[in-house]
Amino acid sequence: MNNISMNQALDVWGDLWQAYYGKHHYGGDTAEIYAYRLMSYLPSLEGLNPVAITRAQNALYQLVDKFATENDCEITIDNLSPRDWVEQTIFDHRCHVKIVNK
């Protein structure tokens, strides 16, 4: 995750914790994550470019993979496994990350 800041990682990690405990403001066990939160610039000002999208998507994939491993939980992103999501989806706006405790 060398393409996002510690603040960005911790911000999203906090959302994952809220979803883990079923207390996320979006949907209890589901967090809504916007792509711009994992980018180094404001997409609304510069437009979305494929490199930035890929970096944001990979950063989220790495975060959820690490979170699932450390907390023994199952995670889906837009109803797909994280691996399928990162391979099949373009993270151009937002996604929904659902966490199920084992």
TAZI-V863018 format. One record per residue. N is the residue number from 0. RES is the residue in three letters. SS is DSSP state (~ for helix, > for strand, _ for the rest). D_LAST is the distance of its C-alpha to the last C-alpha in Angstrom with 2 decimals. Layout:
N;RES;SS;D_LAST
N;RES;SS;D_LAST
This chain:
0;MET;_;25.96
1;ASN;_;29.61
2;ASN;_;30.55
3;ILE;_;29.00
4;SER;_;29.85
5;MET;~;27.84
6;ASN;~;28.24
7;GLN;~;26.81
8;ALA;~;23.75
9;LEU;~;23.18
10;ASP;~;23.83
11;VAL;~;21.13
12;TRP;~;18.71
13;GLY;~;19.44
14;ASP;~;18.56
15;LEU;~;15.15
16;TRP;~;14.65
17;GLN;~;16.02
18;ALA;~;13.68
19;TYR;~;10.61
20;TYR;_;12.22
21;GLY;_;13.37
22;LYS;_;16.89
23;HIS;>;18.16
24;HIS;_;21.69
25;TYR;_;21.38
26;GLY;_;18.70
27;GLY;>;16.28
28;ASP;_;12.98
29;THR;>;15.36
30;ALA;>;17.76
31;GLU;>;21.12
32;ILE;>;22.32
33;TYR;>;25.99
34;ALA;~;27.42
35;TYR;~;30.24
36;ARG;~;27.98
37;LEU;~;27.45
38;MET;_;31.12
39;SER;_;33.96
40;TYR;_;36.32
41;LEU;_;36.48
42;PRO;~;36.20
43;SER;~;38.09
44;LEU;~;41.05
45;GLU;~;41.06
46;GLY;_;39.41
47;LEU;_;36.37
48;ASN;_;37.12
49;PRO;~;35.19
50;VAL;~;34.81
51;ALA;~;33.27
52;ILE;~;30.86
53;THR;~;29.77
54;ARG;~;29.34
55;ALA;~;27.27
56;GLN;~;25.03
57;ASN;~;24.61
58;ALA;~;23.96
59;LEU;~;21.12
60;TYR;~;19.64
61;GLN;~;19.96
62;LEU;~;18.47
63;VAL;~;15.24
64;ASP;~;15.02
65;LYS;~;15.62
66;PHE;~;13.23
67;ALA;~;10.23
68;THR;~;11.63
69;GLU;~;12.36
70;ASN;~;9.27
71;ASP;_;6.59
72;CYS;>;5.31
73;GLU;>;6.88
74;ILE;>;10.33
75;THR;>;13.23
76;ILE;>;16.77
77;ASP;_;19.10
78;ASN;_;16.98
79;LEU;>;17.21
80;SER;>;15.23
81;PRO;~;16.48
82;ARG;~;18.81
83;ASP;~;20.27
84;TRP;~;20.74
85;VAL;~;22.64
86;GLU;~;24.71
87;GLN;~;25.52
88;THR;_;25.79
89;ILE;_;28.29
90;PHE;_;26.84
91;ASP;_;30.04
92;HIS;_;29.13
93;ARG;>;25.60
94;CYS;>;22.13
95;HIS;>;19.10
96;VAL;>;15.83
97;LYS;>;12.81
98;ILE;>;9.51
99;VAL;>;6.34
100;ASN;>;3.78
101;LYS;_;0.00
